[in-house]
Amino acid sequence: MEISQDFILQLVFYTTIAFAIFMAVLTLIYFVTFRGHRYTGESLAAIIERTEIPKLATIILIIVAVTFLALLKIIEGEAVITILSGIAGYVLGGRNPARHDKDPTKPKAGSTSKNAAAG
């Protein structure tokens, strides 16, 4: 079955409409949730950063773009596999939050240094 370019353009059109509706609903939820609260821009930025919303939105956008490029046959199957496996590695590699909390300058608990042993 051959996918025509008109089908792809209609798919992009309806996807754009669906995305616009989704964003409008999210905006409405935001205003209903935070109405009456005195949150500053910094506190809202911290909330968004902790929930990793920008990272998730970027990953979804890349997947949708790669899908459309593959359907239009602008990129080949190997490139699609490479991009999607890169995204999977990024997502699964960032699943361990304990790795980010480690400070390489601090010695581990229970470890001794040469200066402590000499004194």
C-alpha positions in Angstrom: 0.0 0.0 0.0 1.4 3.3 -1.1 0.9 6.3 1.2 0.1 9.4 -0.8 1.4 12.9 -0.1 -2.2 14.2 0.3 -2.7 11.7 3.1 0.4 12.8 4.9 -0.6 16.5 4.5 -4.0 15.8 6.0 -2.4 13.8 8.8 -0.1 16.7 9.6 -3.1 19.1 9.4 -5.2 17.1 11.8 -2.2 16.5 14.1 -1.6 20.2 14.3 -5.2 20.9 15.2 -5.1 18.2 17.9 -1.9 19.6 19.3 -3.4 23.1 19.4 -6.5 21.8 21.3 -4.2 19.9 23.6 -2.2 23.0 24.4 -5.4 25.1 24.9 -6.6 22.5 27.4 -3.3 22.5 29.2 -3.4 26.3 29.4 -6.9 26.2 30.8 -5.8 23.6 33.4 -2.8 25.7 34.3 -5.0 28.8 34.9 -7.6 26.9 36.9 -4.9 25.2 39.0 -2.7 28.2 39.8 -5.4 30.9 39.9 -5.3 32.7 43.3 -1.8 31.4 44.2 1.1 33.8 44.4 3.7 31.7 42.6 6.7 33.6 41.2 8.3 32.8 37.9 11.1 31.0 39.7 8.9 28.7 41.6 6.9 27.8 38.5 10.1 27.2 36.6 11.2 24.9 39.4 8.0 22.9 39.2 8.3 22.5 35.4 12.0 21.5 35.7 11.3 18.9 38.3 8.5 17.3 36.3 10.8 17.2 33.2 8.0 18.5 31.0 10.3 20.2 28.5 12.3 17.0 28.1 9.2 14.9 27.5 7.8 17.4 25.0 11.1 17.5 23.1 11.2 13.7 22.8 7.6 13.5 21.6 8.3 16.2 19.0 11.3 14.4 17.7 9.4 11.1 17.4 6.6 12.8 15.5 9.0 14.6 13.2 10.9 11.4 12.5 7.7 9.6 11.8 6.5 12.2 9.3 9.9 12.3 7.6 9.9 8.5 7.3 6.3 8.5 5.9 7.3 11.1 3.3 10.4 8.9 2.5 12.7 11.8 3.1 14.8 9.7 5.5 15.4 6.0 5.2 14.8 3.2 7.7 18.3 3.0 9.0 18.2 6.7 9.9 14.9 6.3 11.7 16.3 3.4 13.7 19.4 5.4 14.6 17.3 8.4 15.8 14.8 6.3 17.8 17.5 4.2 19.4 19.4 7.4 20.4 16.2 8.7 22.0 15.7 5.4 23.8 19.3 5.5 25.1 18.8 9.1 26.3 15.6 8.3 28.1 16.8 5.1 29.7 20.2 6.5 30.5 18.6 9.4 32.5 16.4 7.0 34.6 19.0 6.8 37.5 18.6 10.1 39.5 21.2 9.0 42.1 23.9 9.4 39.5 23.3 13.2 39.3 23.6 13.7 43.1 27.1 12.4 43.5 29.8 15.0 44.0 33.2 13.8 42.8 35.1 16.2 45.1 33.6 14.7 48.3 35.1 11.5 49.6 32.7 8.6 50.1 31.6 7.7 53.6 33.9 5.1 55.1 36.8 5.8 52.8 40.1 7.1 54.1 42.5 9.5 52.4 46.2 9.6 52.7 46.2 12.8 54.8 43.7 11.3 57.3 45.8 8.1 57.6 49.0 10.1 58.2 47.5 12.3 60.9 
